[in-house]
Amino acid sequence: MAKADISLRGRLYSVACAPGQEARLVELSRKLDGRVEKIEQAVGDVGEERLLLVVALSLLDELEAAHGAGGSPSGPGNMAAQALVRAAERIEALAERVENRQ
């Protein structure tokens, strides 16, 4: 199993991934970090766990909106939506691991 070194809110994480997916995870983490920063500016200082929860909910809201747009189950929109679900699940697992370490 390969690992990708990603950064979120100034913290570095080493995340296991499938071989060849390292660059994709790094790119996704950059986008996620931008999303977190944008939402943090909007909601203020609500704590790490709550902030990541709001980000995950935001991503899931977009996912449901994409599903509601009538994209075909195997079309690019649905594939992107499925990728968002997987990313949200990873984010939630990461947030839980971080919270359990504190």
N, CA, C and O atoms as a Tinker XYZ file with bonds, in Angstrom:
   408  protein
     1  N      0.842000   -1.170000    0.000000    73     2
     2  CA     0.000000    0.000000    0.000000    64     1     3
     3  C      0.892000    1.239000    0.000000    63     2     4     5
     4  O      1.890000    1.297000    0.718000    81     3
     5  N      0.528000    2.209000   -0.797000    73     3     6
     6  CA     1.279000    3.462000   -0.906000    64     5     7
     7  C      0.785000    4.448000    0.145000    63     6     8     9
     8  O     -0.239000    4.234000    0.794000    81     7
     9  N      1.542000    5.539000    0.297000    73     7    10
    10  CA     1.148000    6.593000    1.230000    64     9    11
    11  C      1.299000    7.940000    0.565000    63    10    12    13
    12  O      2.215000    8.171000   -0.224000    81    11
    13  N      0.372000    8.829000    0.905000    73    11    14
    14  CA     0.437000   10.203000    0.418000    64    13    15
    15  C      0.600000   11.107000    1.628000    63    14    16    17
    16  O     -0.092000   10.942000    2.633000    81    15
    17  N      1.508000   12.052000    1.532000    73    15    18
    18  CA     1.694000   13.031000    2.589000    64    17    19
    19  C      0.871000   14.256000    2.239000    63    18    20    21
    20  O      1.127000   14.934000    1.244000    81    19
    21  N     -0.118000   14.526000    3.073000    73    19    22
    22  CA    -1.030000   15.631000    2.804000    64    21    23
    23  C     -0.998000   16.613000    3.973000    63    22    24    25
    24  O     -0.525000   16.299000    5.066000    81    23
    25  N     -1.514000   17.804000    3.709000    73    23    26
    26  CA    -1.576000   18.840000    4.731000    64    25    27
    27  C     -3.004000   19.342000    4.831000    63    26    28    29
    28  O     -3.660000   19.594000    3.820000    81    27
    29  N     -3.479000   19.483000    6.062000    73    27    30
    30  CA    -4.809000   20.022000    6.304000    64    29    31
    31  C     -4.721000   20.942000    7.507000    63    30    32    33
    32  O     -4.365000   20.515000    8.606000    81    31
    33  N     -5.048000   22.212000    7.290000    73    31    34
    34  CA    -5.001000   23.221000    8.339000    64    33    35
    35  C     -3.627000   23.305000    8.988000    63    34    36    37
    36  O     -3.510000   23.489000   10.200000    81    35
    37  N     -2.592000   23.169000    8.170000    73    35    38
    38  CA    -1.227000   23.294000    8.655000    64    37    39
    39  C     -0.661000   22.051000    9.315000    63    38    40    41
    40  O      0.484000   22.060000    9.767000    81    39
    41  N     -1.427000   21.002000    9.376000    73    39    42
    42  CA    -0.947000   19.742000    9.968000    64    41    43
    43  C     -0.646000   18.755000    8.856000    63    42    44    45
    44  O     -1.377000   18.667000    7.870000    81    43
    45  N      0.426000   18.021000    9.025000    73    43    46
    46  CA     0.807000   17.030000    8.026000    64    45    47
    47  C      0.280000   15.657000    8.431000    63    46    48    49
    48  O      0.321000   15.277000    9.601000    81    47
    49  N     -0.211000   14.930000    7.442000    73    47    50
    50  CA    -0.731000   13.585000    7.657000    64    49    51
    51  C     -0.170000   12.668000    6.582000    63    50    52    53
    52  O      0.002000   13.074000    5.433000    81    51
    53  N      0.108000   11.451000    6.959000    73    51    54
    54  CA     0.498000   10.425000    6.004000    64    53    55
    55  C     -0.695000    9.485000    5.876000    63    54    56    57
    56  O     -1.097000    8.837000    6.843000    81    55
    57  N     -1.256000    9.419000    4.667000    73    55    58
    58  CA    -2.498000    8.683000    4.451000    64    57    59
    59  C     -2.230000    7.518000    3.506000    63    58    60    61
    60  O     -1.632000    7.696000    2.444000    81    59
    61  N     -2.673000    6.331000    3.895000    73    59    62
    62  CA    -2.525000    5.157000    3.035000    64    61    63
    63  C     -3.462000    5.278000    1.840000    63    62    64    65
    64  O     -4.580000    5.779000    1.957000    81    63
    65  N     -2.990000    4.815000    0.700000    73    63    66
    66  CA    -3.803000    4.857000   -0.512000    64    65    67
    67  C     -3.334000    3.770000   -1.472000    63    66    68    69
    68  O     -2.310000    3.122000   -1.251000    81    67
    69  N     -4.088000    3.588000   -2.521000    73    67    70
    70  CA    -3.717000    2.623000   -3.551000    64    69    71
    71  C     -2.499000    3.153000   -4.307000    63    70    72    73
    72  O     -2.371000    4.363000   -4.495000    81    71
    73  N     -1.613000    2.270000   -4.737000    73    71    74
    74  CA    -0.453000    2.724000   -5.518000    64    73    75
    75  C     -0.894000    3.536000   -6.729000    63    74    76    77
    76  O     -1.836000    3.168000   -7.431000    81    75
    77  N     -0.204000    4.639000   -6.962000    73    75    78
    78  CA    -0.519000    5.498000   -8.082000    64    77    79
    79  C     -1.536000    6.588000   -7.768000    63    78    80    81
    80  O     -1.784000    7.458000   -8.603000    81    79
    81  N     -2.122000    6.552000   -6.583000    73    79    82
    82  CA    -3.137000    7.534000   -6.201000    64    81    83
    83  C     -2.588000    8.670000   -5.335000    63    82    84    85
    84  O     -3.337000    9.546000   -4.902000    81    83
    85  N     -1.282000    8.649000   -5.086000    73    83    86
    86  CA    -0.680000    9.641000   -4.195000    64    85    87
    87  C     -0.927000   11.076000   -4.663000    63    86    88    89
    88  O     -1.371000   11.916000   -3.880000    81    87
    89  N     -0.643000   11.356000   -5.924000    73    87    90
    90  CA    -0.809000   12.720000   -6.446000    64    89    91
    91  C     -2.268000   13.150000   -6.381000    63    90    92    93
    92  O     -2.560000   14.308000   -6.085000    81    91
    93  N     -3.166000   12.246000   -6.648000    73    91    94
    94  CA    -4.604000   12.567000   -6.593000    64    93    95
    95  C     -5.016000   12.943000   -5.175000    63    94    96    97
    96  O     -5.761000   13.903000   -4.975000    81    95
    97  N     -4.529000   12.185000   -4.186000    73    95    98
    98  CA    -4.860000   12.502000   -2.803000    64    97    99
    99  C     -4.280000   13.847000   -2.383000    63    98   100   101
   100  O     -4.931000   14.604000   -1.663000    81    99
   101  N     -3.069000   14.149000   -2.823000    73    99   102
   102  CA    -2.460000   15.439000   -2.508000    64   101   103
   103  C     -3.301000   16.563000   -3.101000    63   102   104   105
   104  O     -3.558000   17.565000   -2.434000    81   103
   105  N     -3.726000   16.403000   -4.344000    73   103   106
   106  CA    -4.553000   17.423000   -4.989000    64   105   107
   107  C     -5.902000   17.569000   -4.276000    63   106   108   109
   108  O     -6.366000   18.686000   -4.049000    81   107
   109  N     -6.525000   16.450000   -3.925000    73   107   110
   110  CA    -7.787000   16.512000   -3.190000    64   109   111
   111  C     -7.603000   17.189000   -1.839000    63   110   112   113
   112  O     -8.462000   17.952000   -1.398000    81   111
   113  N     -6.489000   16.909000   -1.188000    73   111   114
   114  CA    -6.256000   17.525000    0.123000    64   113   115
   115  C     -6.080000   19.031000   -0.002000    63   114   116   117
   116  O     -6.494000   19.772000    0.890000    81   115
   117  N     -5.473000   19.500000   -1.094000    73   115   118
   118  CA    -5.350000   20.945000   -1.319000    64   117   119
   119  C     -6.730000   21.581000   -1.483000    63   118   120   121
   120  O     -7.013000   22.642000   -0.926000    81   119
   121  N     -7.568000   20.918000   -2.250000    73   119   122
   122  CA    -8.921000   21.430000   -2.443000    64   121   123
   123  C     -9.698000   21.409000   -1.127000    63   122   124   125
   124  O    -10.426000   22.349000   -0.810000    81   123
   125  N     -9.536000   20.342000   -0.380000    73   123   126
   126  CA   -10.215000   20.231000    0.906000    64   125   127
   127  C     -9.734000   21.317000    1.854000    63   126   128   129
   128  O    -10.540000   21.935000    2.549000    81   127
   129  N     -8.440000   21.553000    1.887000    73   127   130
   130  CA    -7.883000   22.581000    2.757000    64   129   131
   131  C     -8.467000   23.946000    2.399000    63   130   132   133
   132  O     -8.786000   24.739000    3.285000    81   131
   133  N     -8.605000   24.215000    1.111000    73   131   134
   134  CA    -9.222000   25.462000    0.672000    64   133   135
   135  C    -10.668000   25.555000    1.111000    63   134   136   137
   136  O    -11.134000   26.612000    1.538000    81   135
   137  N    -11.378000   24.432000    1.002000    73   135   138
   138  CA   -12.784000   24.394000    1.422000    64   137   139
   139  C    -12.888000   24.637000    2.921000    63   138   140   141
   140  O    -13.742000   25.402000    3.371000    81   139
   141  N    -12.028000   23.994000    3.689000    73   139   142
   142  CA   -12.044000   24.169000    5.144000    64   141   143
   143  C    -11.787000   25.635000    5.491000    63   142   144   145
   144  O    -12.481000   26.207000    6.331000    81   143
   145  N    -10.801000   26.234000    4.853000    73   143   146
   146  CA   -10.466000   27.631000    5.127000    64   145   147
   147  C    -11.647000   28.554000    4.813000    63   146   148   149
   148  O    -11.963000   29.455000    5.590000    81   147
   149  N    -12.289000   28.321000    3.679000    73   147   150
   150  CA   -13.424000   29.143000    3.275000    64   149   151
   151  C    -14.580000   29.015000    4.270000    63   150   152   153
   152  O    -15.185000   30.016000    4.655000    81   151
   153  N    -14.883000   27.795000    4.682000    73   151   154
   154  CA   -15.978000   27.580000    5.619000    64   153   155
   155  C    -15.618000   28.134000    6.993000    63   154   156   157
   156  O    -16.478000   28.676000    7.687000    81   155
   157  N    -14.363000   28.005000    7.385000    73   155   158
   158  CA   -13.938000   28.548000    8.681000    64   157   159
   159  C    -14.114000   30.067000    8.708000    63   158   160   161
   160  O    -14.513000   30.634000    9.725000    81   159
   161  N    -13.816000   30.708000    7.600000    73   159   162
   162  CA   -14.021000   32.158000    7.524000    64   161   163
   163  C    -15.498000   32.502000    7.666000    63   162   164   165
   164  O    -15.847000   33.541000    8.226000    81   163
   165  N    -16.354000   31.637000    7.163000    73   163   166
   166  CA   -17.795000   31.901000    7.213000    64   165   167
   167  C    -18.393000   31.634000    8.590000    63   166   168   169
   168  O    -19.243000   32.395000    9.050000    81   167
   169  N    -17.957000   30.557000    9.254000    73   167   170
   170  CA   -18.579000   30.164000   10.521000    64   169   171
   171  C    -17.794000   30.604000   11.744000    63   170   172   173
   172  O    -18.317000   30.573000   12.858000    81   171
   173  N    -16.549000   31.012000   11.554000    73   171   174
   174  CA   -15.730000   31.443000   12.684000    64   173   175
   175  C    -15.099000   30.270000   13.410000    63   174   176   177
   176  O    -15.074000   29.145000   12.911000    81   175
   177  N    -14.590000   30.557000   14.595000    73   175   178
   178  CA   -13.888000   29.557000   15.403000    64   177   179
   179  C    -14.901000   28.690000   16.141000    63   178   180   181
   180  O    -15.416000   29.074000   17.191000    81   179
   181  N    -15.179000   27.520000   15.580000    73   179   182
   182  CA   -16.157000   26.603000   16.186000    64   181   183
   183  C    -15.500000   25.323000   16.685000    63   182   184   185
   184  O    -16.187000   24.412000   17.148000    81   183
   185  N    -14.174000   25.249000   16.595000    73   183   186
   186  CA   -13.467000   24.047000   17.005000    64   185   187
   187  C    -13.212000   23.130000   15.821000    63   186   188   189
   188  O    -13.962000   23.116000   14.845000    81   187
   189  N    -12.143000   22.372000   15.935000    73   187   190
   190  CA   -11.687000   21.498000   14.848000    64   189   191
   191  C    -12.733000   20.470000   14.443000    63   190   192   193
   192  O    -13.051000   20.330000   13.262000    81   191
   193  N    -13.260000   19.759000   15.415000    73   191   194
   194  CA   -14.204000   18.678000   15.112000    64   193   195
   195  C    -15.471000   19.219000   14.446000    63   194   196   197
   196  O    -15.937000   18.674000   13.446000    81   195
   197  N    -16.013000   20.278000   15.003000    73   195   198
   198  CA   -17.246000   20.845000   14.445000    64   197   199
   199  C    -16.994000   21.426000   13.054000    63   198   200   201
   200  O    -17.839000   21.306000   12.166000    81   199
   201  N    -15.829000   22.057000   12.864000    73   199   202
   202  CA   -15.500000   22.613000   11.558000    64   201   203
   203  C    -15.446000   21.516000   10.502000    63   202   204   205
   204  O    -16.012000   21.668000    9.420000    81   203
   205  N    -14.768000   20.408000   10.810000    73   203   206
   206  CA   -14.681000   19.309000    9.846000    64   205   207
   207  C    -16.050000   18.675000    9.610000    63   206   208   209
   208  O    -16.331000   18.195000    8.512000    81   207
   209  N    -16.896000   18.673000   10.628000    73   207   210
   210  CA   -18.256000   18.170000   10.453000    64   209   211
   211  C    -19.028000   19.054000    9.476000    63   210   212   213
   212  O    -19.727000   18.546000    8.599000    81   211
   213  N    -18.905000   20.369000    9.621000    73   211   214
   214  CA   -19.594000   21.287000    8.718000    64   213   215
   215  C    -19.081000   21.113000    7.292000    63   214   216   217
   216  O    -19.865000   21.146000    6.343000    81   215
   217  N    -17.772000   20.929000    7.135000    73   215   218
   218  CA   -17.194000   20.716000    5.804000    64   217   219
   219  C    -17.753000   19.430000    5.195000    63   218   220   221
   220  O    -18.144000   19.412000    4.028000    81   219
   221  N    -17.789000   18.362000    5.980000    73   219   222
   222  CA   -18.321000   17.089000    5.472000    64   221   223
   223  C    -19.786000   17.235000    5.078000    63   222   224   225
   224  O    -20.206000   16.722000    4.041000    81   223
   225  N    -20.558000   17.927000    5.892000    73   223   226
   226  CA   -21.967000   18.144000    5.552000    64   225   227
   227  C    -22.110000   18.966000    4.283000    63   226   228   229
   228  O    -22.994000   18.704000    3.468000    81   227
   229  N    -21.256000   19.947000    4.111000    73   227   230
   230  CA   -21.279000   20.765000    2.901000    64   229   231
   231  C    -21.000000   19.910000    1.664000    63   230   232   233
   232  O    -21.672000   20.039000    0.640000    81   231
   233  N    -20.007000   19.043000    1.778000    73   231   234
   234  CA   -19.686000   18.162000    0.653000    64   233   235
   235  C    -20.833000   17.211000    0.348000    63   234   236   237
   236  O    -21.147000   16.964000   -0.817000    81   235
   237  N    -21.457000   16.678000    1.391000    73   235   238
   238  CA   -22.588000   15.773000    1.171000    64   237   239
   239  C    -23.786000   16.506000    0.584000    63   238   240   241
   240  O    -24.527000   15.942000   -0.221000    81   239
   241  N    -23.981000   17.759000    0.983000    73   239   242
   242  CA   -25.056000   18.563000    0.410000    64   241   243
   243  C    -24.836000   18.735000   -1.091000    63   242   244   245
   244  O    -25.771000   18.598000   -1.880000    81   243
   245  N    -23.602000   19.034000   -1.479000    73   243   246
   246  CA   -23.284000   19.154000   -2.904000    64   245   247
   247  C    -23.498000   17.835000   -3.624000    63   246   248   249
   248  O    -23.981000   17.808000   -4.756000    81   247
   249  N    -23.142000   16.755000   -2.975000    73   247   250
   250  CA   -23.325000   15.430000   -3.564000    64   249   251
   251  C    -24.799000   15.156000   -3.825000    63   250   252   253
   252  O    -25.164000   14.703000   -4.909000    81   251
   253  N    -25.642000   15.426000   -2.841000    73   251   254
   254  CA   -27.072000   15.205000   -3.028000    64   253   255
   255  C    -27.640000   16.106000   -4.110000    63   254   256   257
   256  O    -28.511000   15.691000   -4.876000    81   255
   257  N    -27.152000   17.337000   -4.177000    73   255   258
   258  CA   -27.601000   18.248000   -5.223000    64   257   259
   259  C    -27.211000   17.700000   -6.595000    63   258   260   261
   260  O    -27.977000   17.801000   -7.553000    81   259
   261  N    -26.016000   17.121000   -6.678000    73   259   262
   262  CA   -25.568000   16.534000   -7.944000    64   261   263
   263  C    -26.437000   15.342000   -8.324000    63   262   264   265
   264  O    -26.760000   15.159000   -9.498000    81   263
   265  N    -26.814000   14.534000   -7.344000    73   263   266
   266  CA   -27.705000   13.399000   -7.610000    64   265   267
   267  C    -29.074000   13.889000   -8.062000    63   266   268   269
   268  O    -29.696000   13.291000   -8.940000    81   267
   269  N    -29.535000   14.968000   -7.465000    73   267   270
   270  CA   -30.844000   15.514000   -7.801000    64   269   271
   271  C    -30.869000   16.176000   -9.163000    63   270   272   273
   272  O    -31.944000   16.425000   -9.708000    81   271
   273  N    -29.691000   16.470000   -9.729000    73   271   274
   274  CA   -29.622000   17.126000  -11.036000    64   273   275
   275  C    -29.914000   16.151000  -12.163000    63   274   276   277
   276  O    -29.950000   16.546000  -13.329000    81   275
   277  N    -30.123000   14.893000  -11.835000    73   275   278
   278  CA   -30.517000   13.913000  -12.846000    64   277   279
   279  C    -29.373000   13.332000  -13.640000    63   278   280   281
   280  O    -29.572000   12.862000  -14.761000    81   279
   281  N    -28.175000   13.357000  -13.078000    73   279   282
   282  CA   -27.045000   12.747000  -13.768000    64   281   283
   283  C    -27.240000   11.256000  -13.902000    63   282   284   285
   284  O    -27.883000   10.625000  -13.064000    81   283
   285  N    -26.685000   10.695000  -14.957000    73   283   286
   286  CA   -26.826000    9.247000  -15.145000    64   285   287
   287  C    -25.971000    8.516000  -14.120000    63   286   288   289
   288  O    -24.919000    9.018000  -13.725000    81   287
   289  N    -26.414000    7.321000  -13.677000    73   287   290
   290  CA   -25.683000    6.582000  -12.657000    64   289   291
   291  C    -24.228000    6.311000  -13.012000    63   290   292   293
   292  O    -23.392000    6.214000  -12.114000    81   291
   293  N    -23.907000    6.188000  -14.277000    73   291   294
   294  CA   -22.528000    5.887000  -14.641000    64   293   295
   295  C    -21.837000    7.080000  -15.301000    63   294   296   297
   296  O    -20.703000    6.961000  -15.767000    81   295
   297  N    -22.513000    8.221000  -15.342000    73   295   298
   298  CA   -21.953000    9.403000  -15.983000    64   297   299
   299  C    -20.884000   10.068000  -15.135000    63   298   300   301
   300  O    -20.692000    9.710000  -13.973000    81   299
   301  N    -20.189000   11.038000  -15.717000    73   299   302
   302  CA   -19.107000   11.712000  -15.008000    64   301   303
   303  C    -19.575000   12.425000  -13.746000    63   302   304   305
   304  O    -18.838000   12.471000  -12.760000    81   303
   305  N    -20.787000   12.983000  -13.754000    73   303   306
   306  CA   -21.297000   13.655000  -12.564000    64   305   307
   307  C    -21.455000   12.705000  -11.401000    63   306   308   309
   308  O    -21.128000   13.042000  -10.263000    81   307
   309  N    -21.959000   11.510000  -11.687000    73   307   310
   310  CA   -22.147000   10.522000  -10.631000    64   309   311
   311  C    -20.810000    9.974000  -10.159000    63   310   312   313
   312  O    -20.633000    9.711000   -8.969000    81   311
   313  N    -19.891000    9.804000  -11.058000    73   311   314
   314  CA   -18.565000    9.329000  -10.657000    64   313   315
   315  C    -17.909000   10.351000   -9.736000    63   314   316   317
   316  O    -17.264000    9.979000   -8.756000    81   315
   317  N    -18.070000   11.634000  -10.044000    73   315   318
   318  CA   -17.523000   12.688000   -9.187000    64   317   319
   319  C    -18.235000   12.671000   -7.834000    63   318   320   321
   320  O    -17.605000   12.845000   -6.791000    81   319
   321  N    -19.549000   12.460000   -7.860000    73   319   322
   322  CA   -20.319000   12.410000   -6.620000    64   321   323
   323  C    -19.856000   11.245000   -5.752000    63   322   324   325
   324  O    -19.711000   11.385000   -4.537000    81   323
   325  N    -19.626000   10.100000   -6.380000    73   323   326
   326  CA   -19.143000    8.946000   -5.634000    64   325   327
   327  C    -17.764000    9.214000   -5.042000    63   326   328   329
   328  O    -17.471000    8.788000   -3.925000    81   327
   329  N    -16.922000    9.916000   -5.787000    73   327   330
   330  CA   -15.598000   10.284000   -5.275000    64   329   331
   331  C    -15.741000   11.205000   -4.073000    63   330   332   333
   332  O    -14.985000   11.090000   -3.109000    81   331
   333  N    -16.711000   12.124000   -4.125000    73   331   334
   334  CA   -16.957000   13.016000   -2.993000    64   333   335
   335  C    -17.424000   12.240000   -1.763000    63   334   336   337
   336  O    -17.017000   12.546000   -0.643000    81   335
   337  N    -18.265000   11.251000   -1.970000    73   335   338
   338  CA   -18.721000   10.437000   -0.848000    64   337   339
   339  C    -17.537000    9.717000   -0.218000    63   338   340   341
   340  O    -17.390000    9.699000    1.004000    81   339
   341  N    -16.698000    9.128000   -1.053000    73   339   342
   342  CA   -15.516000    8.437000   -0.519000    64   341   343
   343  C    -14.610000    9.413000    0.217000    63   342   344   345
   344  O    -14.080000    9.088000    1.280000    81   343
   345  N    -14.428000   10.604000   -0.340000    73   343   346
   346  CA   -13.590000   11.618000    0.309000    64   345   347
   347  C    -14.206000   12.036000    1.639000    63   346   348   349
   348  O    -13.495000   12.175000    2.634000    81   347
   349  N    -15.521000   12.239000    1.665000    73   347   350
   350  CA   -16.196000   12.623000    2.911000    64   349   351
   351  C    -16.048000   11.534000    3.964000    63   350   352   353
   352  O    -15.845000   11.831000    5.141000    81   351
   353  N    -16.149000   10.279000    3.548000    73   351   354
   354  CA   -15.981000    9.173000    4.491000    64   353   355
   355  C    -14.574000    9.159000    5.050000    63   354   356   357
   356  O    -14.377000    8.929000    6.243000    81   355
   357  N    -13.585000    9.408000    4.186000    73   355   358
   358  CA   -12.190000    9.459000    4.650000    64   357   359
   359  C    -11.984000   10.632000    5.598000    63   358   360   361
   360  O    -11.279000   10.510000    6.600000    81   359
   361  N    -12.594000   11.759000    5.282000    73   359   362
   362  CA   -12.471000   12.946000    6.133000    64   361   363
   363  C    -13.065000   12.668000    7.505000    63   362   364   365
   364  O    -12.471000   13.007000    8.529000    81   363
   365  N    -14.240000   12.050000    7.521000    73   363   366
   366  CA   -14.877000   11.738000    8.792000    64   365   367
   367  C    -14.021000   10.768000    9.601000    63   366   368   369
   368  O    -13.890000   10.927000   10.815000    81   367
   369  N    -13.441000    9.771000    8.948000    73   367   370
   370  CA   -12.572000    8.820000    9.643000    64   369   371
   371  C    -11.320000    9.524000   10.168000    63   370   372   373
   372  O    -10.876000    9.262000   11.286000    81   371
   373  N    -10.762000   10.408000    9.363000    73   371   374
   374  CA    -9.584000   11.163000    9.780000    64   373   375
   375  C     -9.922000   12.051000   10.972000    63   374   376   377
   376  O     -9.155000   12.114000   11.934000    81   375
   377  N    -11.053000   12.731000   10.919000    73   375   378
   378  CA   -11.463000   13.597000   12.029000    64   377   379
   379  C    -11.644000   12.784000   13.303000    63   378   380   381
   380  O    -11.278000   13.232000   14.390000    81   379
   381  N    -12.204000   11.603000   13.168000    73   379   382
   382  CA   -12.401000   10.740000   14.333000    64   381   383
   383  C    -11.060000   10.297000   14.913000    63   382   384   385
   384  O    -10.886000   10.285000   16.132000    81   383
   385  N    -10.105000    9.932000   14.043000    73   383   386
   386  CA    -8.785000    9.532000   14.529000    64   385   387
   387  C     -8.085000   10.684000   15.225000    63   386   388   389
   388  O     -7.467000   10.500000   16.274000    81   387
   389  N     -8.182000   11.876000   14.640000    73   387   390
   390  CA    -7.553000   13.046000   15.242000    64   389   391
   391  C     -8.185000   13.333000   16.582000    63   390   392   393
   392  O     -7.478000   13.604000   17.552000    81   391
   393  N     -9.501000   13.282000   16.656000    73   391   394
   394  CA   -10.208000   13.554000   17.904000    64   393   395
   395  C     -9.836000   12.525000   18.980000    63   394   396   397
   396  O     -9.702000   12.884000   20.150000    81   395
   397  N     -9.670000   11.275000   18.606000    73   395   398
   398  CA    -9.336000   10.228000   19.569000    64   397   399
   399  C     -7.912000   10.363000   20.089000    63   398   400   401
   400  O     -7.609000    9.869000   21.175000    81   399
   401  N     -7.039000   11.015000   19.346000    73   399   402
   402  CA    -5.655000   11.214000   19.802000    64   401   403
   403  C     -5.531000   12.329000   20.813000    63   402   404   405
   404  O     -4.554000   12.391000   21.559000    81   403
   405  N     -6.514000   13.212000   20.843000    73   403   406
   406  CA    -6.428000   14.370000   21.759000    64   405   407
   407  C     -6.958000   14.053000   23.115000    63   406   408
   408  O     -6.957000   14.914000   23.995000    81   407
